[in-house]
């Protein structure tokens, strides 16, 4: 509660008809917080305004916030020292304009009568006009001392459905009640309406010294009527333009108050900053563990009391359908400087485009915004692709890059690491790719850390085989492949099809002929052949087990794969034209293949 000896708003709800009453009583706390956001920075002394007496009386009218009608203040109305009375309520504001969501009105038709000596009468007049602020009485006013005002909030359905009264997670379509309340209360303090403001406004500009010291744009601070021009958004934050963002009072806004006569004290709030600004994840499917990213915020100094910092969410990814949050605010416990929110990605089997969601910190009464206040999560969809059927890219013995065609289909690059190290795969000439790049090991694990242009880092082990899967794209793209000492010199052709190990030919299907190809190779070269042997012909994936040698076990693994397929009948595992051997070798019975392996190769 604001101390009585400092400037503060006193909110009067006696004219409210439900906007702040009954089940909506909780809204009062947010309005009063809005008042403190402003008055906690003010150190002025406002004289008390007494009720009328027979010798010194005054009259004034205010707008009823719930009806819009002008009403006479009662003769008993008085304002205490350092107090500014604000009548609050709600009504349909469509008459003020289709986009008006809140509106403040000052006192109107103020007058006074004296039946006392001139000195006492003039002193009474000065209190009514300036509340003891001598600059408010000057020919060219330099100060302002309000007595009473009213503030109304829109009650149209289209507005009430979009008000955010919790001041927690803000969707981009919502109106942050706290922002609108602060904006209108700043008008009560004279922002845009005080004679001392008007004195510095002319030619579409505001000439205040402090405001122009803060303003970083060209020329003099531009105005739009008696608001700050929206063009200022490109240079400085402000909520005093005709278009109210979901923010709070900025340094520029306070500087305007200082220029119209208010005495400011330094902002003692800690600043809040996000420790990271972006992340990239795969969405995953409905049967896999969902991806998640933890976003951490840090205070510049601890607070003796808990602090809540609200957030807003924007972007293509929608809350609940695509992502969910572990909390709706960053909640700092007393004397703690870090708080976290986890963004959980909702995995599904729907083929979608790349999506993104941006989490922004919102200014609060307890913490000011620091340097990094925005976090963007990019979600690469990984549905709708069968890696086993992706067209294979050739591994060049000299190139350290690969060209991906823009043919709207995925492509795979299979390789074996001949040197351990950190692999990096990044698109050339772009700041962010639109489709995913995945590094997969033989166990199907996705490796490495995603970055904006590909894989920022992934560890590969000498002798192990991997697959780089480039998802469908419509624009051709070159990806640079980096390994210590060069990608070309640190990799070799792999003899293991890690996308579908039993598919020896790499045609996306597993047939009996895949086992026969291994058998034929063994009959030609011997029963145990290194994958580096020059006796291996062609580019087929003979090393089904991935152990670096081709043995009868590899043929058996293909046979076992076929046997465990339900109802094996010689059809390919993945639809396609089956490969036919020469007539004298043709067979599609895995048990006959097993007999052939046992008969032609000494397994022991």
JOHUBEL-V198640 format. One record per pair of residues at least 12 apart in sequence whose ideal C-beta (glycine too) atoms are under 8 Angstrom apart, sorted by the first residue. I is the first residue (numbers start at 1). J is the second residue. Records with the same first field share a line. If there is no record, write none. Layout:
I->J ; J
//
This chain:
2->35 ; 36 ; 39 ; 40
4->80 ; 81 ; 82 ; 83
5->81 ; 82
6->39 ; 42 ; 43 ; 82
7->39 ; 42 ; 43 ; 44 ; 45 ; 46 ; 82 ; 84
8->35 ; 36 ; 39 ; 82 ; 83 ; 84
9->32 ; 35 ; 38 ; 39 ; 83 ; 84 ; 85 ; 86 ; 185 ; 188
10->79 ; 80 ; 83 ; 84 ; 85 ; 86
11->28 ; 31 ; 32 ; 35 ; 86 ; 88
12->85 ; 86 ; 87 ; 88
13->28 ; 87 ; 88 ; 89
14->87
15->64 ; 65 ; 66 ; 87 ; 89 ; 150
16->65 ; 66 ; 88 ; 89 ; 90
17->66 ; 89 ; 90
18->90
19->66 ; 88 ; 89 ; 90 ; 153 ; 155
20->88 ; 89 ; 90
26->165
27->165 ; 177
28->88
30->165 ; 167 ; 177 ; 178 ; 181
31->88 ; 151 ; 181
33->178 ; 365
34->178 ; 181 ; 182 ; 185
35->86 ; 181 ; 185
36->365
37->178 ; 182 ; 248 ; 249 ; 365
38->182 ; 185 ; 186 ; 189 ; 249 ; 257
40->365
41->254 ; 264 ; 265 ; 267
42->257 ; 262 ; 263 ; 264 ; 265
43->263 ; 264 ; 265
44->82 ; 133 ; 145 ; 262 ; 263
45->81 ; 82 ; 132
46->81 ; 82 ; 83 ; 84 ; 131 ; 132 ; 133 ; 145
47->81 ; 127 ; 131 ; 132 ; 145
48->78 ; 79 ; 80 ; 81 ; 83 ; 127
49->78 ; 79 ; 127 ; 128 ; 131 ; 147
50->78
51->75 ; 76 ; 77 ; 78
52->75 ; 76
54->115
55->114 ; 115 ; 116
56->112 ; 113 ; 114 ; 115 ; 116 ; 120 ; 121 ; 124
57->75 ; 112 ; 113
58->110 ; 111 ; 112 ; 113 ; 124 ; 128
59->72 ; 73 ; 109 ; 110 ; 111 ; 112
60->72 ; 73 ; 107 ; 108 ; 109 ; 110 ; 111 ; 147 ; 148
61->73 ; 107 ; 108 ; 109
62->87 ; 105 ; 107 ; 108 ; 148 ; 149 ; 150
63->105 ; 108 ; 150 ; 152
64->87 ; 89 ; 150
65->87 ; 88 ; 89 ; 90 ; 91 ; 150 ; 151 ; 152
66->89 ; 90 ; 91 ; 152
67->91
68->91 ; 95 ; 152
70->108 ; 109
73->107 ; 148
77->148
79->147 ; 148
84->146 ; 147 ; 148 ; 149 ; 188 ; 189
85->147 ; 148 ; 149
86->148 ; 149 ; 150 ; 151 ; 185 ; 188
87->148 ; 149 ; 150 ; 151
88->150 ; 151 ; 152
89->150 ; 152 ; 153
90->152 ; 153 ; 154 ; 155
91->152 ; 154 ; 155
92->154 ; 155 ; 156
93->152 ; 153 ; 154 ; 155 ; 156 ; 159
94->154 ; 156
100->154
101->153 ; 154 ; 159 ; 175 ; 180 ; 244
102->151 ; 152 ; 153 ; 154 ; 180 ; 181 ; 183 ; 184
103->151 ; 152 ; 184
104->149 ; 150 ; 151 ; 152 ; 184 ; 185 ; 187 ; 188
105->149 ; 150 ; 151 ; 152
106->146 ; 148 ; 149 ; 188 ; 193
107->146 ; 147 ; 148 ; 149
110->128 ; 147
112->124 ; 125 ; 128
128->147
129->145
130->143 ; 144 ; 145
131->145 ; 146 ; 147
132->145
133->145 ; 261
135->196 ; 261
136->195 ; 196 ; 261
140->199
141->194 ; 195 ; 196 ; 199 ; 261
142->196 ; 199 ; 260 ; 261
143->196 ; 260 ; 261
144->189 ; 190 ; 194 ; 195 ; 196 ; 197 ; 260 ; 261 ; 262
146->188 ; 189 ; 190
149->188
151->181 ; 184 ; 185 ; 188
153->177 ; 180 ; 181
159->175
162->174 ; 175
163->175 ; 177
164->176 ; 177 ; 246
165->177
166->328
167->308 ; 310 ; 362 ; 364
168->310 ; 311 ; 328 ; 329
169->310 ; 311 ; 312 ; 313 ; 319 ; 325 ; 328 ; 329
170->246 ; 310 ; 311 ; 312 ; 313 ; 362
171->312 ; 313 ; 314 ; 319
172->312 ; 313 ; 314
174->246
175->246
176->246 ; 247 ; 312 ; 362
178->248
179->239 ; 244 ; 245 ; 246 ; 247 ; 248
180->244
182->239 ; 248 ; 249
183->239 ; 240 ; 244
186->239 ; 240 ; 249 ; 253 ; 257
189->257 ; 262
190->257 ; 260 ; 261 ; 262
191->240 ; 253 ; 256 ; 257 ; 260
192->225 ; 226 ; 227 ; 240
193->226
194->260 ; 261
196->259 ; 260 ; 261
197->226 ; 256 ; 259 ; 260
198->226
200->259 ; 260
201->223 ; 226
204->222 ; 223 ; 224 ; 229
205->219 ; 220 ; 221 ; 222 ; 223
206->220 ; 221 ; 222 ; 223 ; 228 ; 256 ; 259
207->220 ; 221
208->221 ; 255 ; 256 ; 258 ; 259 ; 260
209->259
210->255 ; 256 ; 258 ; 259
211->252 ; 255 ; 256 ; 258 ; 259
213->255
214->236 ; 251 ; 252 ; 255
215->232 ; 235 ; 236 ; 252
216->235 ; 236
217->231 ; 232 ; 234 ; 235 ; 236
221->252
224->241 ; 242
225->242
227->240 ; 241 ; 242
228->240 ; 241 ; 252 ; 253 ; 256
229->241
230->242 ; 243
232->252
233->245
236->250 ; 251 ; 252
237->250 ; 252
238->250 ; 252 ; 253
239->253
240->253 ; 256
246->312 ; 362
247->362 ; 363
248->362 ; 363 ; 364 ; 365
249->363
267->368
269->365 ; 366 ; 367 ; 368
270->299 ; 300 ; 301 ; 302 ; 303 ; 307 ; 367 ; 368
271->299 ; 300 ; 367 ; 368 ; 369 ; 370
272->297 ; 298 ; 299 ; 300 ; 307 ; 309 ; 330 ; 361 ; 367 ; 368 ; 369 ; 370 ; 373
273->297 ; 298 ; 300 ; 369 ; 370 ; 371 ; 372 ; 373
274->295 ; 296 ; 297 ; 298 ; 361 ; 372 ; 373 ; 374 ; 375
275->296 ; 297 ; 298 ; 372
276->295 ; 296 ; 375
277->372 ; 374 ; 375 ; 376
278->375 ; 376 ; 377 ; 378 ; 452
279->293 ; 375 ; 376 ; 377 ; 378 ; 450
280->377 ; 378 ; 380 ; 450 ; 451 ; 452
281->293 ; 345 ; 377 ; 378 ; 379 ; 380 ; 450
282->379 ; 380 ; 382 ; 436 ; 438 ; 446 ; 450
283->345 ; 347 ; 348 ; 352 ; 379 ; 380 ; 381 ; 382 ; 383
284->345 ; 347 ; 382
285->347 ; 348 ; 349 ; 382 ; 383
286->347 ; 348 ; 349
288->347
289->347
290->344 ; 345 ; 346 ; 347
291->344 ; 345 ; 347 ; 379
292->342 ; 343 ; 344 ; 345
293->342 ; 343 ; 345 ; 377
294->340 ; 341 ; 342 ; 343
295->340 ; 341 ; 342 ; 343 ; 359 ; 375
296->338 ; 339 ; 340
297->309 ; 330 ; 332 ; 338 ; 339 ; 340 ; 341 ; 361
298->337 ; 338
299->332 ; 336 ; 337 ; 338 ; 367
300->337 ; 370
301->337
302->334 ; 335 ; 336 ; 337
303->332 ; 334 ; 335 ; 366
304->334 ; 335
305->334 ; 366
306->331 ; 332 ; 333 ; 334
307->331 ; 332 ; 364 ; 366 ; 367
308->329 ; 330 ; 331 ; 332 ; 364 ; 366
309->329 ; 330 ; 332 ; 339 ; 361 ; 362 ; 364 ; 366 ; 367
310->328 ; 329 ; 361 ; 362 ; 364
311->328 ; 329 ; 330 ; 341 ; 359 ; 360 ; 361 ; 362
312->359 ; 360 ; 362
313->325 ; 357 ; 358 ; 359 ; 360
314->357 ; 358 ; 360
315->355 ; 356 ; 357 ; 358 ; 376
316->353 ; 355 ; 356 ; 357
317->355 ; 356 ; 357 ; 377 ; 379
320->346
321->346
322->345 ; 346 ; 355 ; 357 ; 379
323->343 ; 344 ; 345 ; 346 ; 357 ; 377 ; 379
324->343 ; 344 ; 346
325->341 ; 342 ; 343 ; 344
326->340 ; 341 ; 342 ; 343 ; 344
327->341 ; 342
330->361
332->367
341->359
343->357 ; 359 ; 377
345->377 ; 379
348->383
349->383
350->383
351->381 ; 383 ; 384
352->381 ; 383
353->381 ; 434
354->378 ; 379 ; 380 ; 381 ; 434 ; 435 ; 436
355->378 ; 379 ; 381
356->376 ; 377 ; 378 ; 379
357->376 ; 377 ; 379
358->374 ; 375 ; 376 ; 377
359->374 ; 375 ; 376 ; 377
360->373 ; 374 ; 375
361->373 ; 374
378->432 ; 452
380->435 ; 436 ; 450 ; 471
381->436
382->436 ; 438 ; 471
385->410 ; 469 ; 471 ; 472
386->508 ; 574
387->410 ; 412 ; 440 ; 467 ; 469 ; 499 ; 500
388->499 ; 500 ; 503 ; 508 ; 574
389->508 ; 574
390->409 ; 410 ; 411 ; 412 ; 469 ; 499
391->409 ; 410 ; 411 ; 412
392->411 ; 412 ; 413 ; 414 ; 506
393->411 ; 412 ; 413 ; 470
395->413 ; 414 ; 415 ; 491 ; 492 ; 493
396->488
397->488
398->488
399->481 ; 487 ; 488
400->480 ; 481 ; 482 ; 486 ; 487 ; 488
401->428 ; 478 ; 479 ; 480 ; 481
402->468 ; 478 ; 479 ; 481
403->476 ; 477 ; 478
404->470 ; 473 ; 476 ; 477 ; 478 ; 479
405->476
406->473 ; 474 ; 475 ; 476 ; 477
408->472 ; 473 ; 474
409->472
410->469 ; 470 ; 471 ; 472
411->469 ; 470
412->467 ; 468 ; 469 ; 470 ; 499
413->467 ; 468 ; 470
414->465 ; 466 ; 467 ; 468 ; 494 ; 496 ; 497 ; 498 ; 499
415->465 ; 466 ; 467 ; 468 ; 491 ; 492 ; 493 ; 494
416->463 ; 464 ; 465 ; 466 ; 491 ; 492 ; 493 ; 494 ; 495 ; 496 ; 531
417->460 ; 461 ; 462 ; 463 ; 464 ; 465 ; 466 ; 483 ; 490 ; 491
418->462 ; 463 ; 489 ; 490 ; 491 ; 492
419->462 ; 483 ; 484 ; 485 ; 489 ; 490
420->459 ; 460 ; 461 ; 462
421->459 ; 460 ; 483 ; 484 ; 485 ; 490
422->457 ; 458 ; 459 ; 460 ; 483 ; 484
423->439 ; 448 ; 455 ; 457 ; 458 ; 459 ; 460 ; 481 ; 482 ; 483 ; 487
424->454 ; 455 ; 456 ; 457 ; 458 ; 480 ; 481 ; 482 ; 483
425->437 ; 439 ; 454 ; 455 ; 458 ; 468 ; 479 ; 480 ; 481 ; 482
426->451 ; 453 ; 454 ; 455 ; 456 ; 479 ; 480 ; 482
427->453 ; 454 ; 477 ; 478 ; 479 ; 480
428->477 ; 478 ; 479 ; 480
429->478
430->453 ; 477
431->452 ; 453
432->452 ; 453
433->452 ; 453 ; 454 ; 477
434->473
435->470 ; 471 ; 472 ; 473
436->469 ; 471
437->454 ; 455 ; 468 ; 469 ; 470 ; 471 ; 479
438->468 ; 469 ; 471
439->455 ; 458 ; 466 ; 467 ; 468 ; 469
440->466 ; 467 ; 468 ; 469 ; 498 ; 499
441->464 ; 465 ; 466 ; 498
442->464 ; 465 ; 466 ; 496 ; 498 ; 501 ; 546
447->459 ; 460 ; 466
454->479
460->483
463->548
464->546
465->494 ; 495 ; 496 ; 498 ; 546
466->494 ; 498
467->498 ; 499
469->499
492->532
493->539
494->531 ; 541 ; 543
495->531 ; 536 ; 540 ; 541 ; 542 ; 543 ; 550
496->531 ; 541 ; 543 ; 544 ; 545 ; 546
497->541 ; 544
498->546
500->574
501->541 ; 544 ; 545 ; 546 ; 557
502->514 ; 544 ; 557 ; 558 ; 561 ; 562 ; 573
503->541 ; 573
504->517 ; 518 ; 540 ; 541 ; 542 ; 544 ; 558
505->517 ; 540 ; 541 ; 579
506->539 ; 540 ; 541
507->576 ; 579
508->574 ; 576
509->572 ; 573 ; 574 ; 575 ; 576 ; 578
510->558 ; 561 ; 562 ; 572 ; 573 ; 574
511->570 ; 572 ; 573 ; 578 ; 579 ; 588
512->562 ; 570 ; 587 ; 588 ; 589 ; 590 ; 593
513->578 ; 579 ; 580 ; 581
514->558
515->555 ; 556 ; 558 ; 559 ; 562 ; 590 ; 593 ; 597
516->555 ; 581 ; 585 ; 587 ; 593 ; 596
517->540 ; 542
518->542 ; 544 ; 550 ; 552 ; 554 ; 555 ; 558
519->552 ; 555 ; 593 ; 596 ; 597 ; 600 ; 601
520->585
521->536 ; 537 ; 540 ; 542 ; 550
522->550 ; 551 ; 552 ; 555 ; 600 ; 601
523->600 ; 601
524->537
527->551 ; 552 ; 601 ; 602 ; 603
528->549 ; 550 ; 551
529->542 ; 549 ; 550 ; 551
530->548 ; 549 ; 550
531->543 ; 548 ; 549 ; 550
536->550
542->554
544->557 ; 558
545->557
552->597 ; 601 ; 603
555->593 ; 597
556->594 ; 597
559->590 ; 593 ; 594 ; 597
561->573
562->590
563->590 ; 591
568->590
569->588
570->588 ; 589
//
